[in-house]
Amino acid sequence: MSQYEQCSDEELIERLRKGESGISDYLMEKYKDFVKKRARAMYLIGGETDDLIQEGMIGLFKAVQDYRSDREASFQTFAGICIDRQLYSAVKNSTRQKHIPLNSYVSLSEEEETGALEGLWSENPEALVIDRENTGLLEKRISKALSPMENRVLDLYLRGYGYVQIAEMMGKKPKSIDNALQRIRMKIRDYIESLQV
């Protein structure tokens, strides 16, 4: 697989389209941590982590299959959109089954890259811009609702650290970090539910 490391994702997709095997597996492995980070963010608002990682990998697979290099977005940007949409659908479907509607999608992960997204979806491009602005506003309001400690815990959690690691880094007991994560989840859920009234 190291033979692919010198190539851009876009080059690899072109080679995959021409029938070169192994590239799909390489891209799936390369972006696995990218998927996990996004799944961890969605877990906070109502999903099971392992299930969400699987859903995210499905979104990544779709991105590998559907990416078109003639669009004005990088593969990573396109993959992020496909993964987020798959995760959002999974959370929305699971909450629908619990009779708790989730009409708002919240991404708590940092944007890895920005680029022109025109033409990626058949939807109105203005809707994507508005969605991004709303997400940014939501992140700011959630940040204000959290204490400084909770914001720090959330930041470390979204970077992939477990609660034991966060406790060590912050000089706290693991139980206090676990409690902070529970409070964060509750505050995020309460805030999202208040928007749907």
SEZALO-234252 format. One record per residue (C-alpha): residue in three letters; z, y, x; chain. Coordinates in nm, 4 decimals, always signed. Last residue first. Example, Ala and Ser with C-alpha at 12.3 -4.5 7.8 and 13.67 -1.06 7.14 Angstrom:
<ketors>
<ketor residu="SER" w="+0.7140" v="-0.1060" u="+1.3670" chaine="A"/>
<ketor residu="ALA" w="+0.7800" v="-0.4500" u="+1.2300" chaine="A"/>
</ketors>
This chain:
<ketors>
<ketor residu="VAL" w="+1.9563" v="+2.3485" u="-4.0142" chaine="A"/>
<ketor residu="GLN" w="+1.7476" v="+2.2064" u="-3.7331" chaine="A"/>
<ketor residu="LEU" w="+1.8644" v="+2.4479" u="-3.4635" chaine="A"/>
<ketor residu="SER" w="+2.2292" v="+2.3552" u="-3.5188" chaine="A"/>
<ketor residu="GLU" w="+2.1398" v="+1.9895" u="-3.4564" chaine="A"/>
<ketor residu="ILE" w="+1.9985" v="+2.0805" u="-3.1143" chaine="A"/>
<ketor residu="TYR" w="+2.3172" v="+2.2705" u="-3.0214" chaine="A"/>
<ketor residu="ASP" w="+2.5439" v="+1.9899" u="-3.1380" chaine="A"/>
<ketor residu="ARG" w="+2.3409" v="+1.7333" u="-2.9414" chaine="A"/>
<ketor residu="ILE" w="+2.3554" v="+1.9467" u="-2.6258" chaine="A"/>
<ketor residu="LYS" w="+2.7285" v="+2.0093" u="-2.6639" chaine="A"/>
<ketor residu="MET" w="+2.8002" v="+1.6395" u="-2.7222" chaine="A"/>
<ketor residu="ARG" w="+2.5942" v="+1.5290" u="-2.4230" chaine="A"/>
<ketor residu="ILE" w="+2.7679" v="+1.7856" u="-2.1998" chaine="A"/>
<ketor residu="ARG" w="+3.1109" v="+1.6786" u="-2.3237" chaine="A"/>
<ketor residu="GLN" w="+3.0305" v="+1.3142" u="-2.2432" chaine="A"/>
<ketor residu="LEU" w="+2.9046" v="+1.4149" u="-1.8983" chaine="A"/>
<ketor residu="ALA" w="+3.2293" v="+1.6077" u="-1.8364" chaine="A"/>
<ketor residu="ASN" w="+3.4349" v="+1.3036" u="-1.9386" chaine="A"/>
<ketor residu="ASP" w="+3.2460" v="+1.0873" u="-1.6887" chaine="A"/>
<ketor residu="ILE" w="+3.3056" v="+1.3524" u="-1.4231" chaine="A"/>
<ketor residu="SER" w="+3.6787" v="+1.3597" u="-1.5044" chaine="A"/>
<ketor residu="LYS" w="+3.6878" v="+0.9777" u="-1.4914" chaine="A"/>
<ketor residu="PRO" w="+3.5228" v="+0.9754" u="-1.1479" chaine="A"/>
<ketor residu="LYS" w="+3.8118" v="+1.1839" u="-1.0082" chaine="A"/>
<ketor residu="LYS" w="+3.7169" v="+1.5160" u="-0.8538" chaine="A"/>
<ketor residu="GLY" w="+3.6326" v="+1.6351" u="-0.5029" chaine="A"/>
<ketor residu="MET" w="+3.2959" v="+1.7718" u="-0.6161" chaine="A"/>
<ketor residu="MET" w="+3.0800" v="+1.5525" u="-0.3929" chaine="A"/>
<ketor residu="GLU" w="+3.3029" v="+1.2487" u="-0.4428" chaine="A"/>
<ketor residu="ALA" w="+3.3042" v="+1.2925" u="-0.8206" chaine="A"/>
<ketor residu="ILE" w="+2.9259" v="+1.3391" u="-0.8215" chaine="A"/>
<ketor residu="GLN" w="+2.8851" v="+1.0125" u="-0.6317" chaine="A"/>
<ketor residu="VAL" w="+3.1074" v="+0.8294" u="-0.8822" chaine="A"/>
<ketor residu="TYR" w="+2.9184" v="+0.9926" u="-1.1753" chaine="A"/>
<ketor residu="GLY" w="+2.5825" v="+0.8767" u="-1.0460" chaine="A"/>
<ketor residu="TYR" w="+2.3460" v="+1.1125" u="-0.8642" chaine="A"/>
<ketor residu="GLY" w="+1.9839" v="+1.1383" u="-0.9748" chaine="A"/>
<ketor residu="ARG" w="+1.9089" v="+1.5089" u="-0.9428" chaine="A"/>
<ketor residu="LEU" w="+1.9677" v="+1.5357" u="-1.3162" chaine="A"/>
<ketor residu="TYR" w="+2.3268" v="+1.4231" u="-1.2630" chaine="A"/>
<ketor residu="LEU" w="+2.3789" v="+1.6791" u="-0.9858" chaine="A"/>
<ketor residu="ASP" w="+2.2618" v="+1.9651" u="-1.2096" chaine="A"/>
<ketor residu="LEU" w="+2.4595" v="+1.8380" u="-1.5073" chaine="A"/>
<ketor residu="VAL" w="+2.7784" v="+1.8114" u="-1.3013" chaine="A"/>
<ketor residu="ARG" w="+2.7292" v="+2.1673" u="-1.1700" chaine="A"/>
<ketor residu="ASN" w="+2.6657" v="+2.2992" u="-1.5215" chaine="A"/>
<ketor residu="GLU" w="+2.9722" v="+2.1116" u="-1.6487" chaine="A"/>
<ketor residu="MET" w="+3.1885" v="+2.2659" u="-1.3753" chaine="A"/>
<ketor residu="PRO" w="+3.0601" v="+2.6161" u="-1.4552" chaine="A"/>
<ketor residu="SER" w="+3.1374" v="+2.5554" u="-1.8252" chaine="A"/>
<ketor residu="LEU" w="+2.8499" v="+2.4722" u="-2.0563" chaine="A"/>
<ketor residu="ALA" w="+2.7345" v="+2.6809" u="-2.3530" chaine="A"/>
<ketor residu="LYS" w="+2.5580" v="+2.9294" u="-2.1229" chaine="A"/>
<ketor residu="SER" w="+2.3574" v="+2.6457" u="-1.9642" chaine="A"/>
<ketor residu="ILE" w="+2.2618" v="+2.5230" u="-2.3107" chaine="A"/>
<ketor residu="ARG" w="+2.1339" v="+2.8702" u="-2.3950" chaine="A"/>
<ketor residu="LYS" w="+1.9322" v="+2.8909" u="-2.0739" chaine="A"/>
<ketor residu="GLU" w="+1.7834" v="+2.5417" u="-2.1230" chaine="A"/>
<ketor residu="LEU" w="+1.6878" v="+2.6313" u="-2.4801" chaine="A"/>
<ketor residu="LEU" w="+1.5093" v="+2.9458" u="-2.3636" chaine="A"/>
<ketor residu="GLY" w="+1.3141" v="+2.7470" u="-2.1054" chaine="A"/>
<ketor residu="THR" w="+1.2257" v="+2.4837" u="-2.3649" chaine="A"/>
<ketor residu="ASN" w="+1.1104" v="+2.7522" u="-2.6061" chaine="A"/>
<ketor residu="GLU" w="+0.8884" v="+2.9047" u="-2.3378" chaine="A"/>
<ketor residu="ARG" w="+0.7374" v="+2.5629" u="-2.2546" chaine="A"/>
<ketor residu="ASP" w="+0.6750" v="+2.4903" u="-2.6232" chaine="A"/>
<ketor residu="ILE" w="+0.5130" v="+2.8331" u="-2.6673" chaine="A"/>
<ketor residu="VAL" w="+0.2812" v="+2.7645" u="-2.3741" chaine="A"/>
<ketor residu="LEU" w="+0.1919" v="+2.4171" u="-2.5064" chaine="A"/>
<ketor residu="ALA" w="+0.1336" v="+2.5562" u="-2.8566" chaine="A"/>
<ketor residu="GLU" w="-0.0991" v="+2.8224" u="-2.7131" chaine="A"/>
<ketor residu="PRO" w="-0.3131" v="+2.5428" u="-2.5681" chaine="A"/>
<ketor residu="ASN" w="-0.3900" v="+2.4262" u="-2.9264" chaine="A"/>
<ketor residu="GLU" w="-0.3932" v="+2.0509" u="-2.9361" chaine="A"/>
<ketor residu="SER" w="-0.6858" v="+1.8363" u="-2.8207" chaine="A"/>
<ketor residu="TRP" w="-0.4918" v="+1.7683" u="-2.5084" chaine="A"/>
<ketor residu="LEU" w="-0.5593" v="+1.8283" u="-2.1422" chaine="A"/>
<ketor residu="GLY" w="-0.8166" v="+2.0952" u="-2.2197" chaine="A"/>
<ketor residu="GLU" w="-0.6235" v="+2.3864" u="-2.0833" chaine="A"/>
<ketor residu="LEU" w="-0.3246" v="+2.2834" u="-1.8771" chaine="A"/>
<ketor residu="ALA" w="-0.3677" v="+2.5296" u="-1.5932" chaine="A"/>
<ketor residu="GLY" w="-0.1040" v="+2.4505" u="-1.3372" chaine="A"/>
<ketor residu="THR" w="+0.2635" v="+2.4280" u="-1.2777" chaine="A"/>
<ketor residu="GLU" w="+0.4337" v="+2.1770" u="-1.0559" chaine="A"/>
<ketor residu="GLU" w="+0.7542" v="+1.9837" u="-1.0376" chaine="A"/>
<ketor residu="GLU" w="+0.9018" v="+2.1419" u="-1.3486" chaine="A"/>
<ketor residu="GLU" w="+1.2751" v="+2.0880" u="-1.3325" chaine="A"/>
<ketor residu="SER" w="+1.4224" v="+1.8245" u="-1.5582" chaine="A"/>
<ketor residu="LEU" w="+1.6187" v="+1.9178" u="-1.8667" chaine="A"/>
<ketor residu="SER" w="+1.3331" v="+1.8569" u="-2.1046" chaine="A"/>
<ketor residu="VAL" w="+1.4351" v="+1.9232" u="-2.4615" chaine="A"/>
<ketor residu="TYR" w="+1.2231" v="+1.8093" u="-2.7535" chaine="A"/>
<ketor residu="SER" w="+1.3077" v="+1.9470" u="-3.0936" chaine="A"/>
<ketor residu="ASN" w="+1.2547" v="+1.7655" u="-3.4208" chaine="A"/>
<ketor residu="LEU" w="+1.5289" v="+1.5136" u="-3.3802" chaine="A"/>
<ketor residu="PRO" w="+1.6137" v="+1.3763" u="-3.7212" chaine="A"/>
<ketor residu="ILE" w="+1.9371" v="+1.1790" u="-3.7502" chaine="A"/>
<ketor residu="HIS" w="+1.8779" v="+0.8889" u="-3.9891" chaine="A"/>
<ketor residu="LYS" w="+1.9642" v="+0.6341" u="-3.7174" chaine="A"/>
<ketor residu="GLN" w="+1.6089" v="+0.5016" u="-3.7286" chaine="A"/>
<ketor residu="ARG" w="+1.4840" v="+0.8590" u="-3.6960" chaine="A"/>
<ketor residu="THR" w="+1.7015" v="+0.8921" u="-3.3874" chaine="A"/>
<ketor residu="SER" w="+1.5269" v="+0.5977" u="-3.2235" chaine="A"/>
<ketor residu="ASN" w="+1.1817" v="+0.7249" u="-3.3197" chaine="A"/>
<ketor residu="LYS" w="+1.2488" v="+1.0749" u="-3.1855" chaine="A"/>
<ketor residu="VAL" w="+1.3922" v="+0.9369" u="-2.8637" chaine="A"/>
<ketor residu="ALA" w="+1.0907" v="+0.7101" u="-2.8088" chaine="A"/>
<ketor residu="SER" w="+0.8438" v="+0.9835" u="-2.9034" chaine="A"/>
<ketor residu="TYR" w="+1.0094" v="+1.2273" u="-2.6622" chaine="A"/>
<ketor residu="LEU" w="+0.9977" v="+0.9722" u="-2.3826" chaine="A"/>
<ketor residu="GLN" w="+0.6258" v="+0.9078" u="-2.4391" chaine="A"/>
<ketor residu="ARG" w="+0.5573" v="+1.2815" u="-2.4575" chaine="A"/>
<ketor residu="ASP" w="+0.7552" v="+1.3462" u="-2.1407" chaine="A"/>
<ketor residu="ILE" w="+0.5718" v="+1.0712" u="-1.9501" chaine="A"/>
<ketor residu="CYS" w="+0.2276" v="+1.1939" u="-2.0586" chaine="A"/>
<ketor residu="ILE" w="+0.3134" v="+1.5575" u="-1.9745" chaine="A"/>
<ketor residu="GLY" w="+0.4576" v="+1.4656" u="-1.6351" chaine="A"/>
<ketor residu="ALA" w="+0.1557" v="+1.2464" u="-1.5599" chaine="A"/>
<ketor residu="PHE" w="-0.0781" v="+1.5403" u="-1.6312" chaine="A"/>
<ketor residu="THR" w="+0.1171" v="+1.7659" u="-1.3962" chaine="A"/>
<ketor residu="GLN" w="+0.1262" v="+1.4946" u="-1.1278" chaine="A"/>
<ketor residu="PHE" w="-0.2468" v="+1.4229" u="-1.1694" chaine="A"/>
<ketor residu="SER" w="-0.3245" v="+1.7860" u="-1.1023" chaine="A"/>
<ketor residu="ALA" w="-0.4474" v="+2.0109" u="-1.3785" chaine="A"/>
<ketor residu="GLU" w="-0.7754" v="+2.1962" u="-1.4262" chaine="A"/>
<ketor residu="ARG" w="-0.9641" v="+1.9057" u="-1.5805" chaine="A"/>
<ketor residu="ASP" w="-1.2593" v="+1.7433" u="-1.4028" chaine="A"/>
<ketor residu="SER" w="-1.0232" v="+1.4934" u="-1.2413" chaine="A"/>
<ketor residu="ARG" w="-0.9713" v="+1.3098" u="-1.5664" chaine="A"/>
<ketor residu="TYR" w="-0.6454" v="+1.1206" u="-1.6138" chaine="A"/>
<ketor residu="ASP" w="-0.6498" v="+0.8660" u="-1.8977" chaine="A"/>
<ketor residu="GLN" w="-0.5647" v="+0.5320" u="-1.7340" chaine="A"/>
<ketor residu="VAL" w="-0.3188" v="+0.6616" u="-1.4746" chaine="A"/>
<ketor residu="ALA" w="-0.1615" v="+0.8895" u="-1.7379" chaine="A"/>
<ketor residu="LYS" w="-0.1316" v="+0.5991" u="-1.9817" chaine="A"/>
<ketor residu="PHE" w="+0.0496" v="+0.3987" u="-1.7126" chaine="A"/>
<ketor residu="LEU" w="+0.2840" v="+0.6922" u="-1.6552" chaine="A"/>
<ketor residu="GLY" w="+0.3613" v="+0.7110" u="-2.0279" chaine="A"/>
<ketor residu="ILE" w="+0.4319" v="+0.3362" u="-2.0289" chaine="A"/>
<ketor residu="MET" w="+0.6572" v="+0.3889" u="-1.7259" chaine="A"/>
<ketor residu="GLY" w="+0.8424" v="+0.6566" u="-1.9227" chaine="A"/>
<ketor residu="GLU" w="+0.8949" v="+0.4136" u="-2.2092" chaine="A"/>
<ketor residu="GLN" w="+1.0411" v="+0.1597" u="-1.9673" chaine="A"/>
<ketor residu="ILE" w="+1.2639" v="+0.4284" u="-1.8156" chaine="A"/>
<ketor residu="LEU" w="+1.3692" v="+0.5277" u="-2.1671" chaine="A"/>
<ketor residu="ASP" w="+1.4727" v="+0.1733" u="-2.2512" chaine="A"/>
<ketor residu="ASP" w="+1.6778" v="+0.1510" u="-1.9326" chaine="A"/>
<ketor residu="THR" w="+1.8438" v="+0.4897" u="-1.9964" chaine="A"/>
<ketor residu="GLU" w="+1.9297" v="+0.4458" u="-2.3629" chaine="A"/>
<ketor residu="GLY" w="+1.8254" v="+0.7530" u="-2.5588" chaine="A"/>
<ketor residu="GLY" w="+1.9976" v="+1.0348" u="-2.7407" chaine="A"/>
<ketor residu="ILE" w="+1.9966" v="+1.3795" u="-2.5963" chaine="A"/>
<ketor residu="LEU" w="+2.1431" v="+1.3171" u="-2.2533" chaine="A"/>
<ketor residu="TYR" w="+1.9192" v="+1.0182" u="-2.2030" chaine="A"/>
<ketor residu="MET" w="+1.6217" v="+1.2554" u="-2.2078" chaine="A"/>
<ketor residu="ALA" w="+1.7244" v="+1.4070" u="-1.8739" chaine="A"/>
<ketor residu="ARG" w="+1.7811" v="+1.0643" u="-1.7201" chaine="A"/>
<ketor residu="ALA" w="+1.4360" v="+0.9570" u="-1.8385" chaine="A"/>
<ketor residu="ARG" w="+1.2768" v="+1.2520" u="-1.6579" chaine="A"/>
<ketor residu="LYS" w="+1.4455" v="+1.1602" u="-1.3323" chaine="A"/>
<ketor residu="LYS" w="+1.3606" v="+0.7923" u="-1.3764" chaine="A"/>
<ketor residu="VAL" w="+0.9918" v="+0.8707" u="-1.4327" chaine="A"/>
<ketor residu="PHE" w="+0.9686" v="+1.0749" u="-1.1098" chaine="A"/>
<ketor residu="ASP" w="+1.1549" v="+0.7922" u="-0.9348" chaine="A"/>
<ketor residu="LYS" w="+0.8844" v="+0.5460" u="-1.0484" chaine="A"/>
<ketor residu="TYR" w="+0.6003" v="+0.7799" u="-0.9492" chaine="A"/>
<ketor residu="LYS" w="+0.5040" v="+0.6066" u="-0.6235" chaine="A"/>
<ketor residu="GLU" w="+0.5551" v="+0.2580" u="-0.7701" chaine="A"/>
<ketor residu="MET" w="+0.3192" v="+0.3219" u="-1.0621" chaine="A"/>
<ketor residu="LEU" w="+0.0744" v="+0.4958" u="-0.8287" chaine="A"/>
<ketor residu="TYR" w="+0.0687" v="+0.1954" u="-0.5912" chaine="A"/>
<ketor residu="ASP" w="+0.0300" v="-0.0537" u="-0.8762" chaine="A"/>
<ketor residu="SER" w="-0.2695" v="+0.1418" u="-1.0117" chaine="A"/>
<ketor residu="ILE" w="-0.4221" v="+0.1626" u="-0.6655" chaine="A"/>
<ketor residu="GLY" w="-0.4113" v="-0.2115" u="-0.6054" chaine="A"/>
<ketor residu="SER" w="-0.7707" v="-0.2783" u="-0.7052" chaine="A"/>
<ketor residu="GLU" w="-1.0687" v="-0.0575" u="-0.6228" chaine="A"/>
<ketor residu="GLY" w="-1.2999" v="-0.0589" u="-0.9234" chaine="A"/>
<ketor residu="LYS" w="-1.4809" v="+0.2751" u="-0.9037" chaine="A"/>
<ketor residu="ARG" w="-1.2334" v="+0.4245" u="-1.1501" chaine="A"/>
<ketor residu="LEU" w="-0.9519" v="+0.3285" u="-0.9091" chaine="A"/>
<ketor residu="ARG" w="-1.1291" v="+0.5158" u="-0.6278" chaine="A"/>
<ketor residu="GLU" w="-1.1448" v="+0.8280" u="-0.8456" chaine="A"/>
<ketor residu="ILE" w="-0.7761" v="+0.7862" u="-0.9344" chaine="A"/>
<ketor residu="LEU" w="-0.6938" v="+0.7542" u="-0.5641" chaine="A"/>
<ketor residu="GLU" w="-0.8776" v="+1.0752" u="-0.4837" chaine="A"/>
<ketor residu="GLU" w="-0.6788" v="+1.2573" u="-0.7548" chaine="A"/>
<ketor residu="ASP" w="-0.3537" v="+1.1162" u="-0.6258" chaine="A"/>
<ketor residu="SER" w="-0.4317" v="+1.2586" u="-0.2830" chaine="A"/>
<ketor residu="CYS" w="-0.4994" v="+1.0150" u="-0.0017" chaine="A"/>
<ketor residu="GLN" w="-0.2958" v="+0.9647" u="+0.3180" chaine="A"/>
<ketor residu="GLU" w="-0.0442" v="+0.7372" u="+0.1445" chaine="A"/>
<ketor residu="TYR" w="-0.3080" v="+0.4964" u="+0.0132" chaine="A"/>
<ketor residu="GLN" w="-0.3295" v="+0.2673" u="+0.3165" chaine="A"/>
<ketor residu="SER" w="+0.0499" v="+0.2359" u="+0.2956" chaine="A"/>
<ketor residu="MET" w="+0.0000" v="+0.0000" u="+0.0000" chaine="A"/>
</ketors>
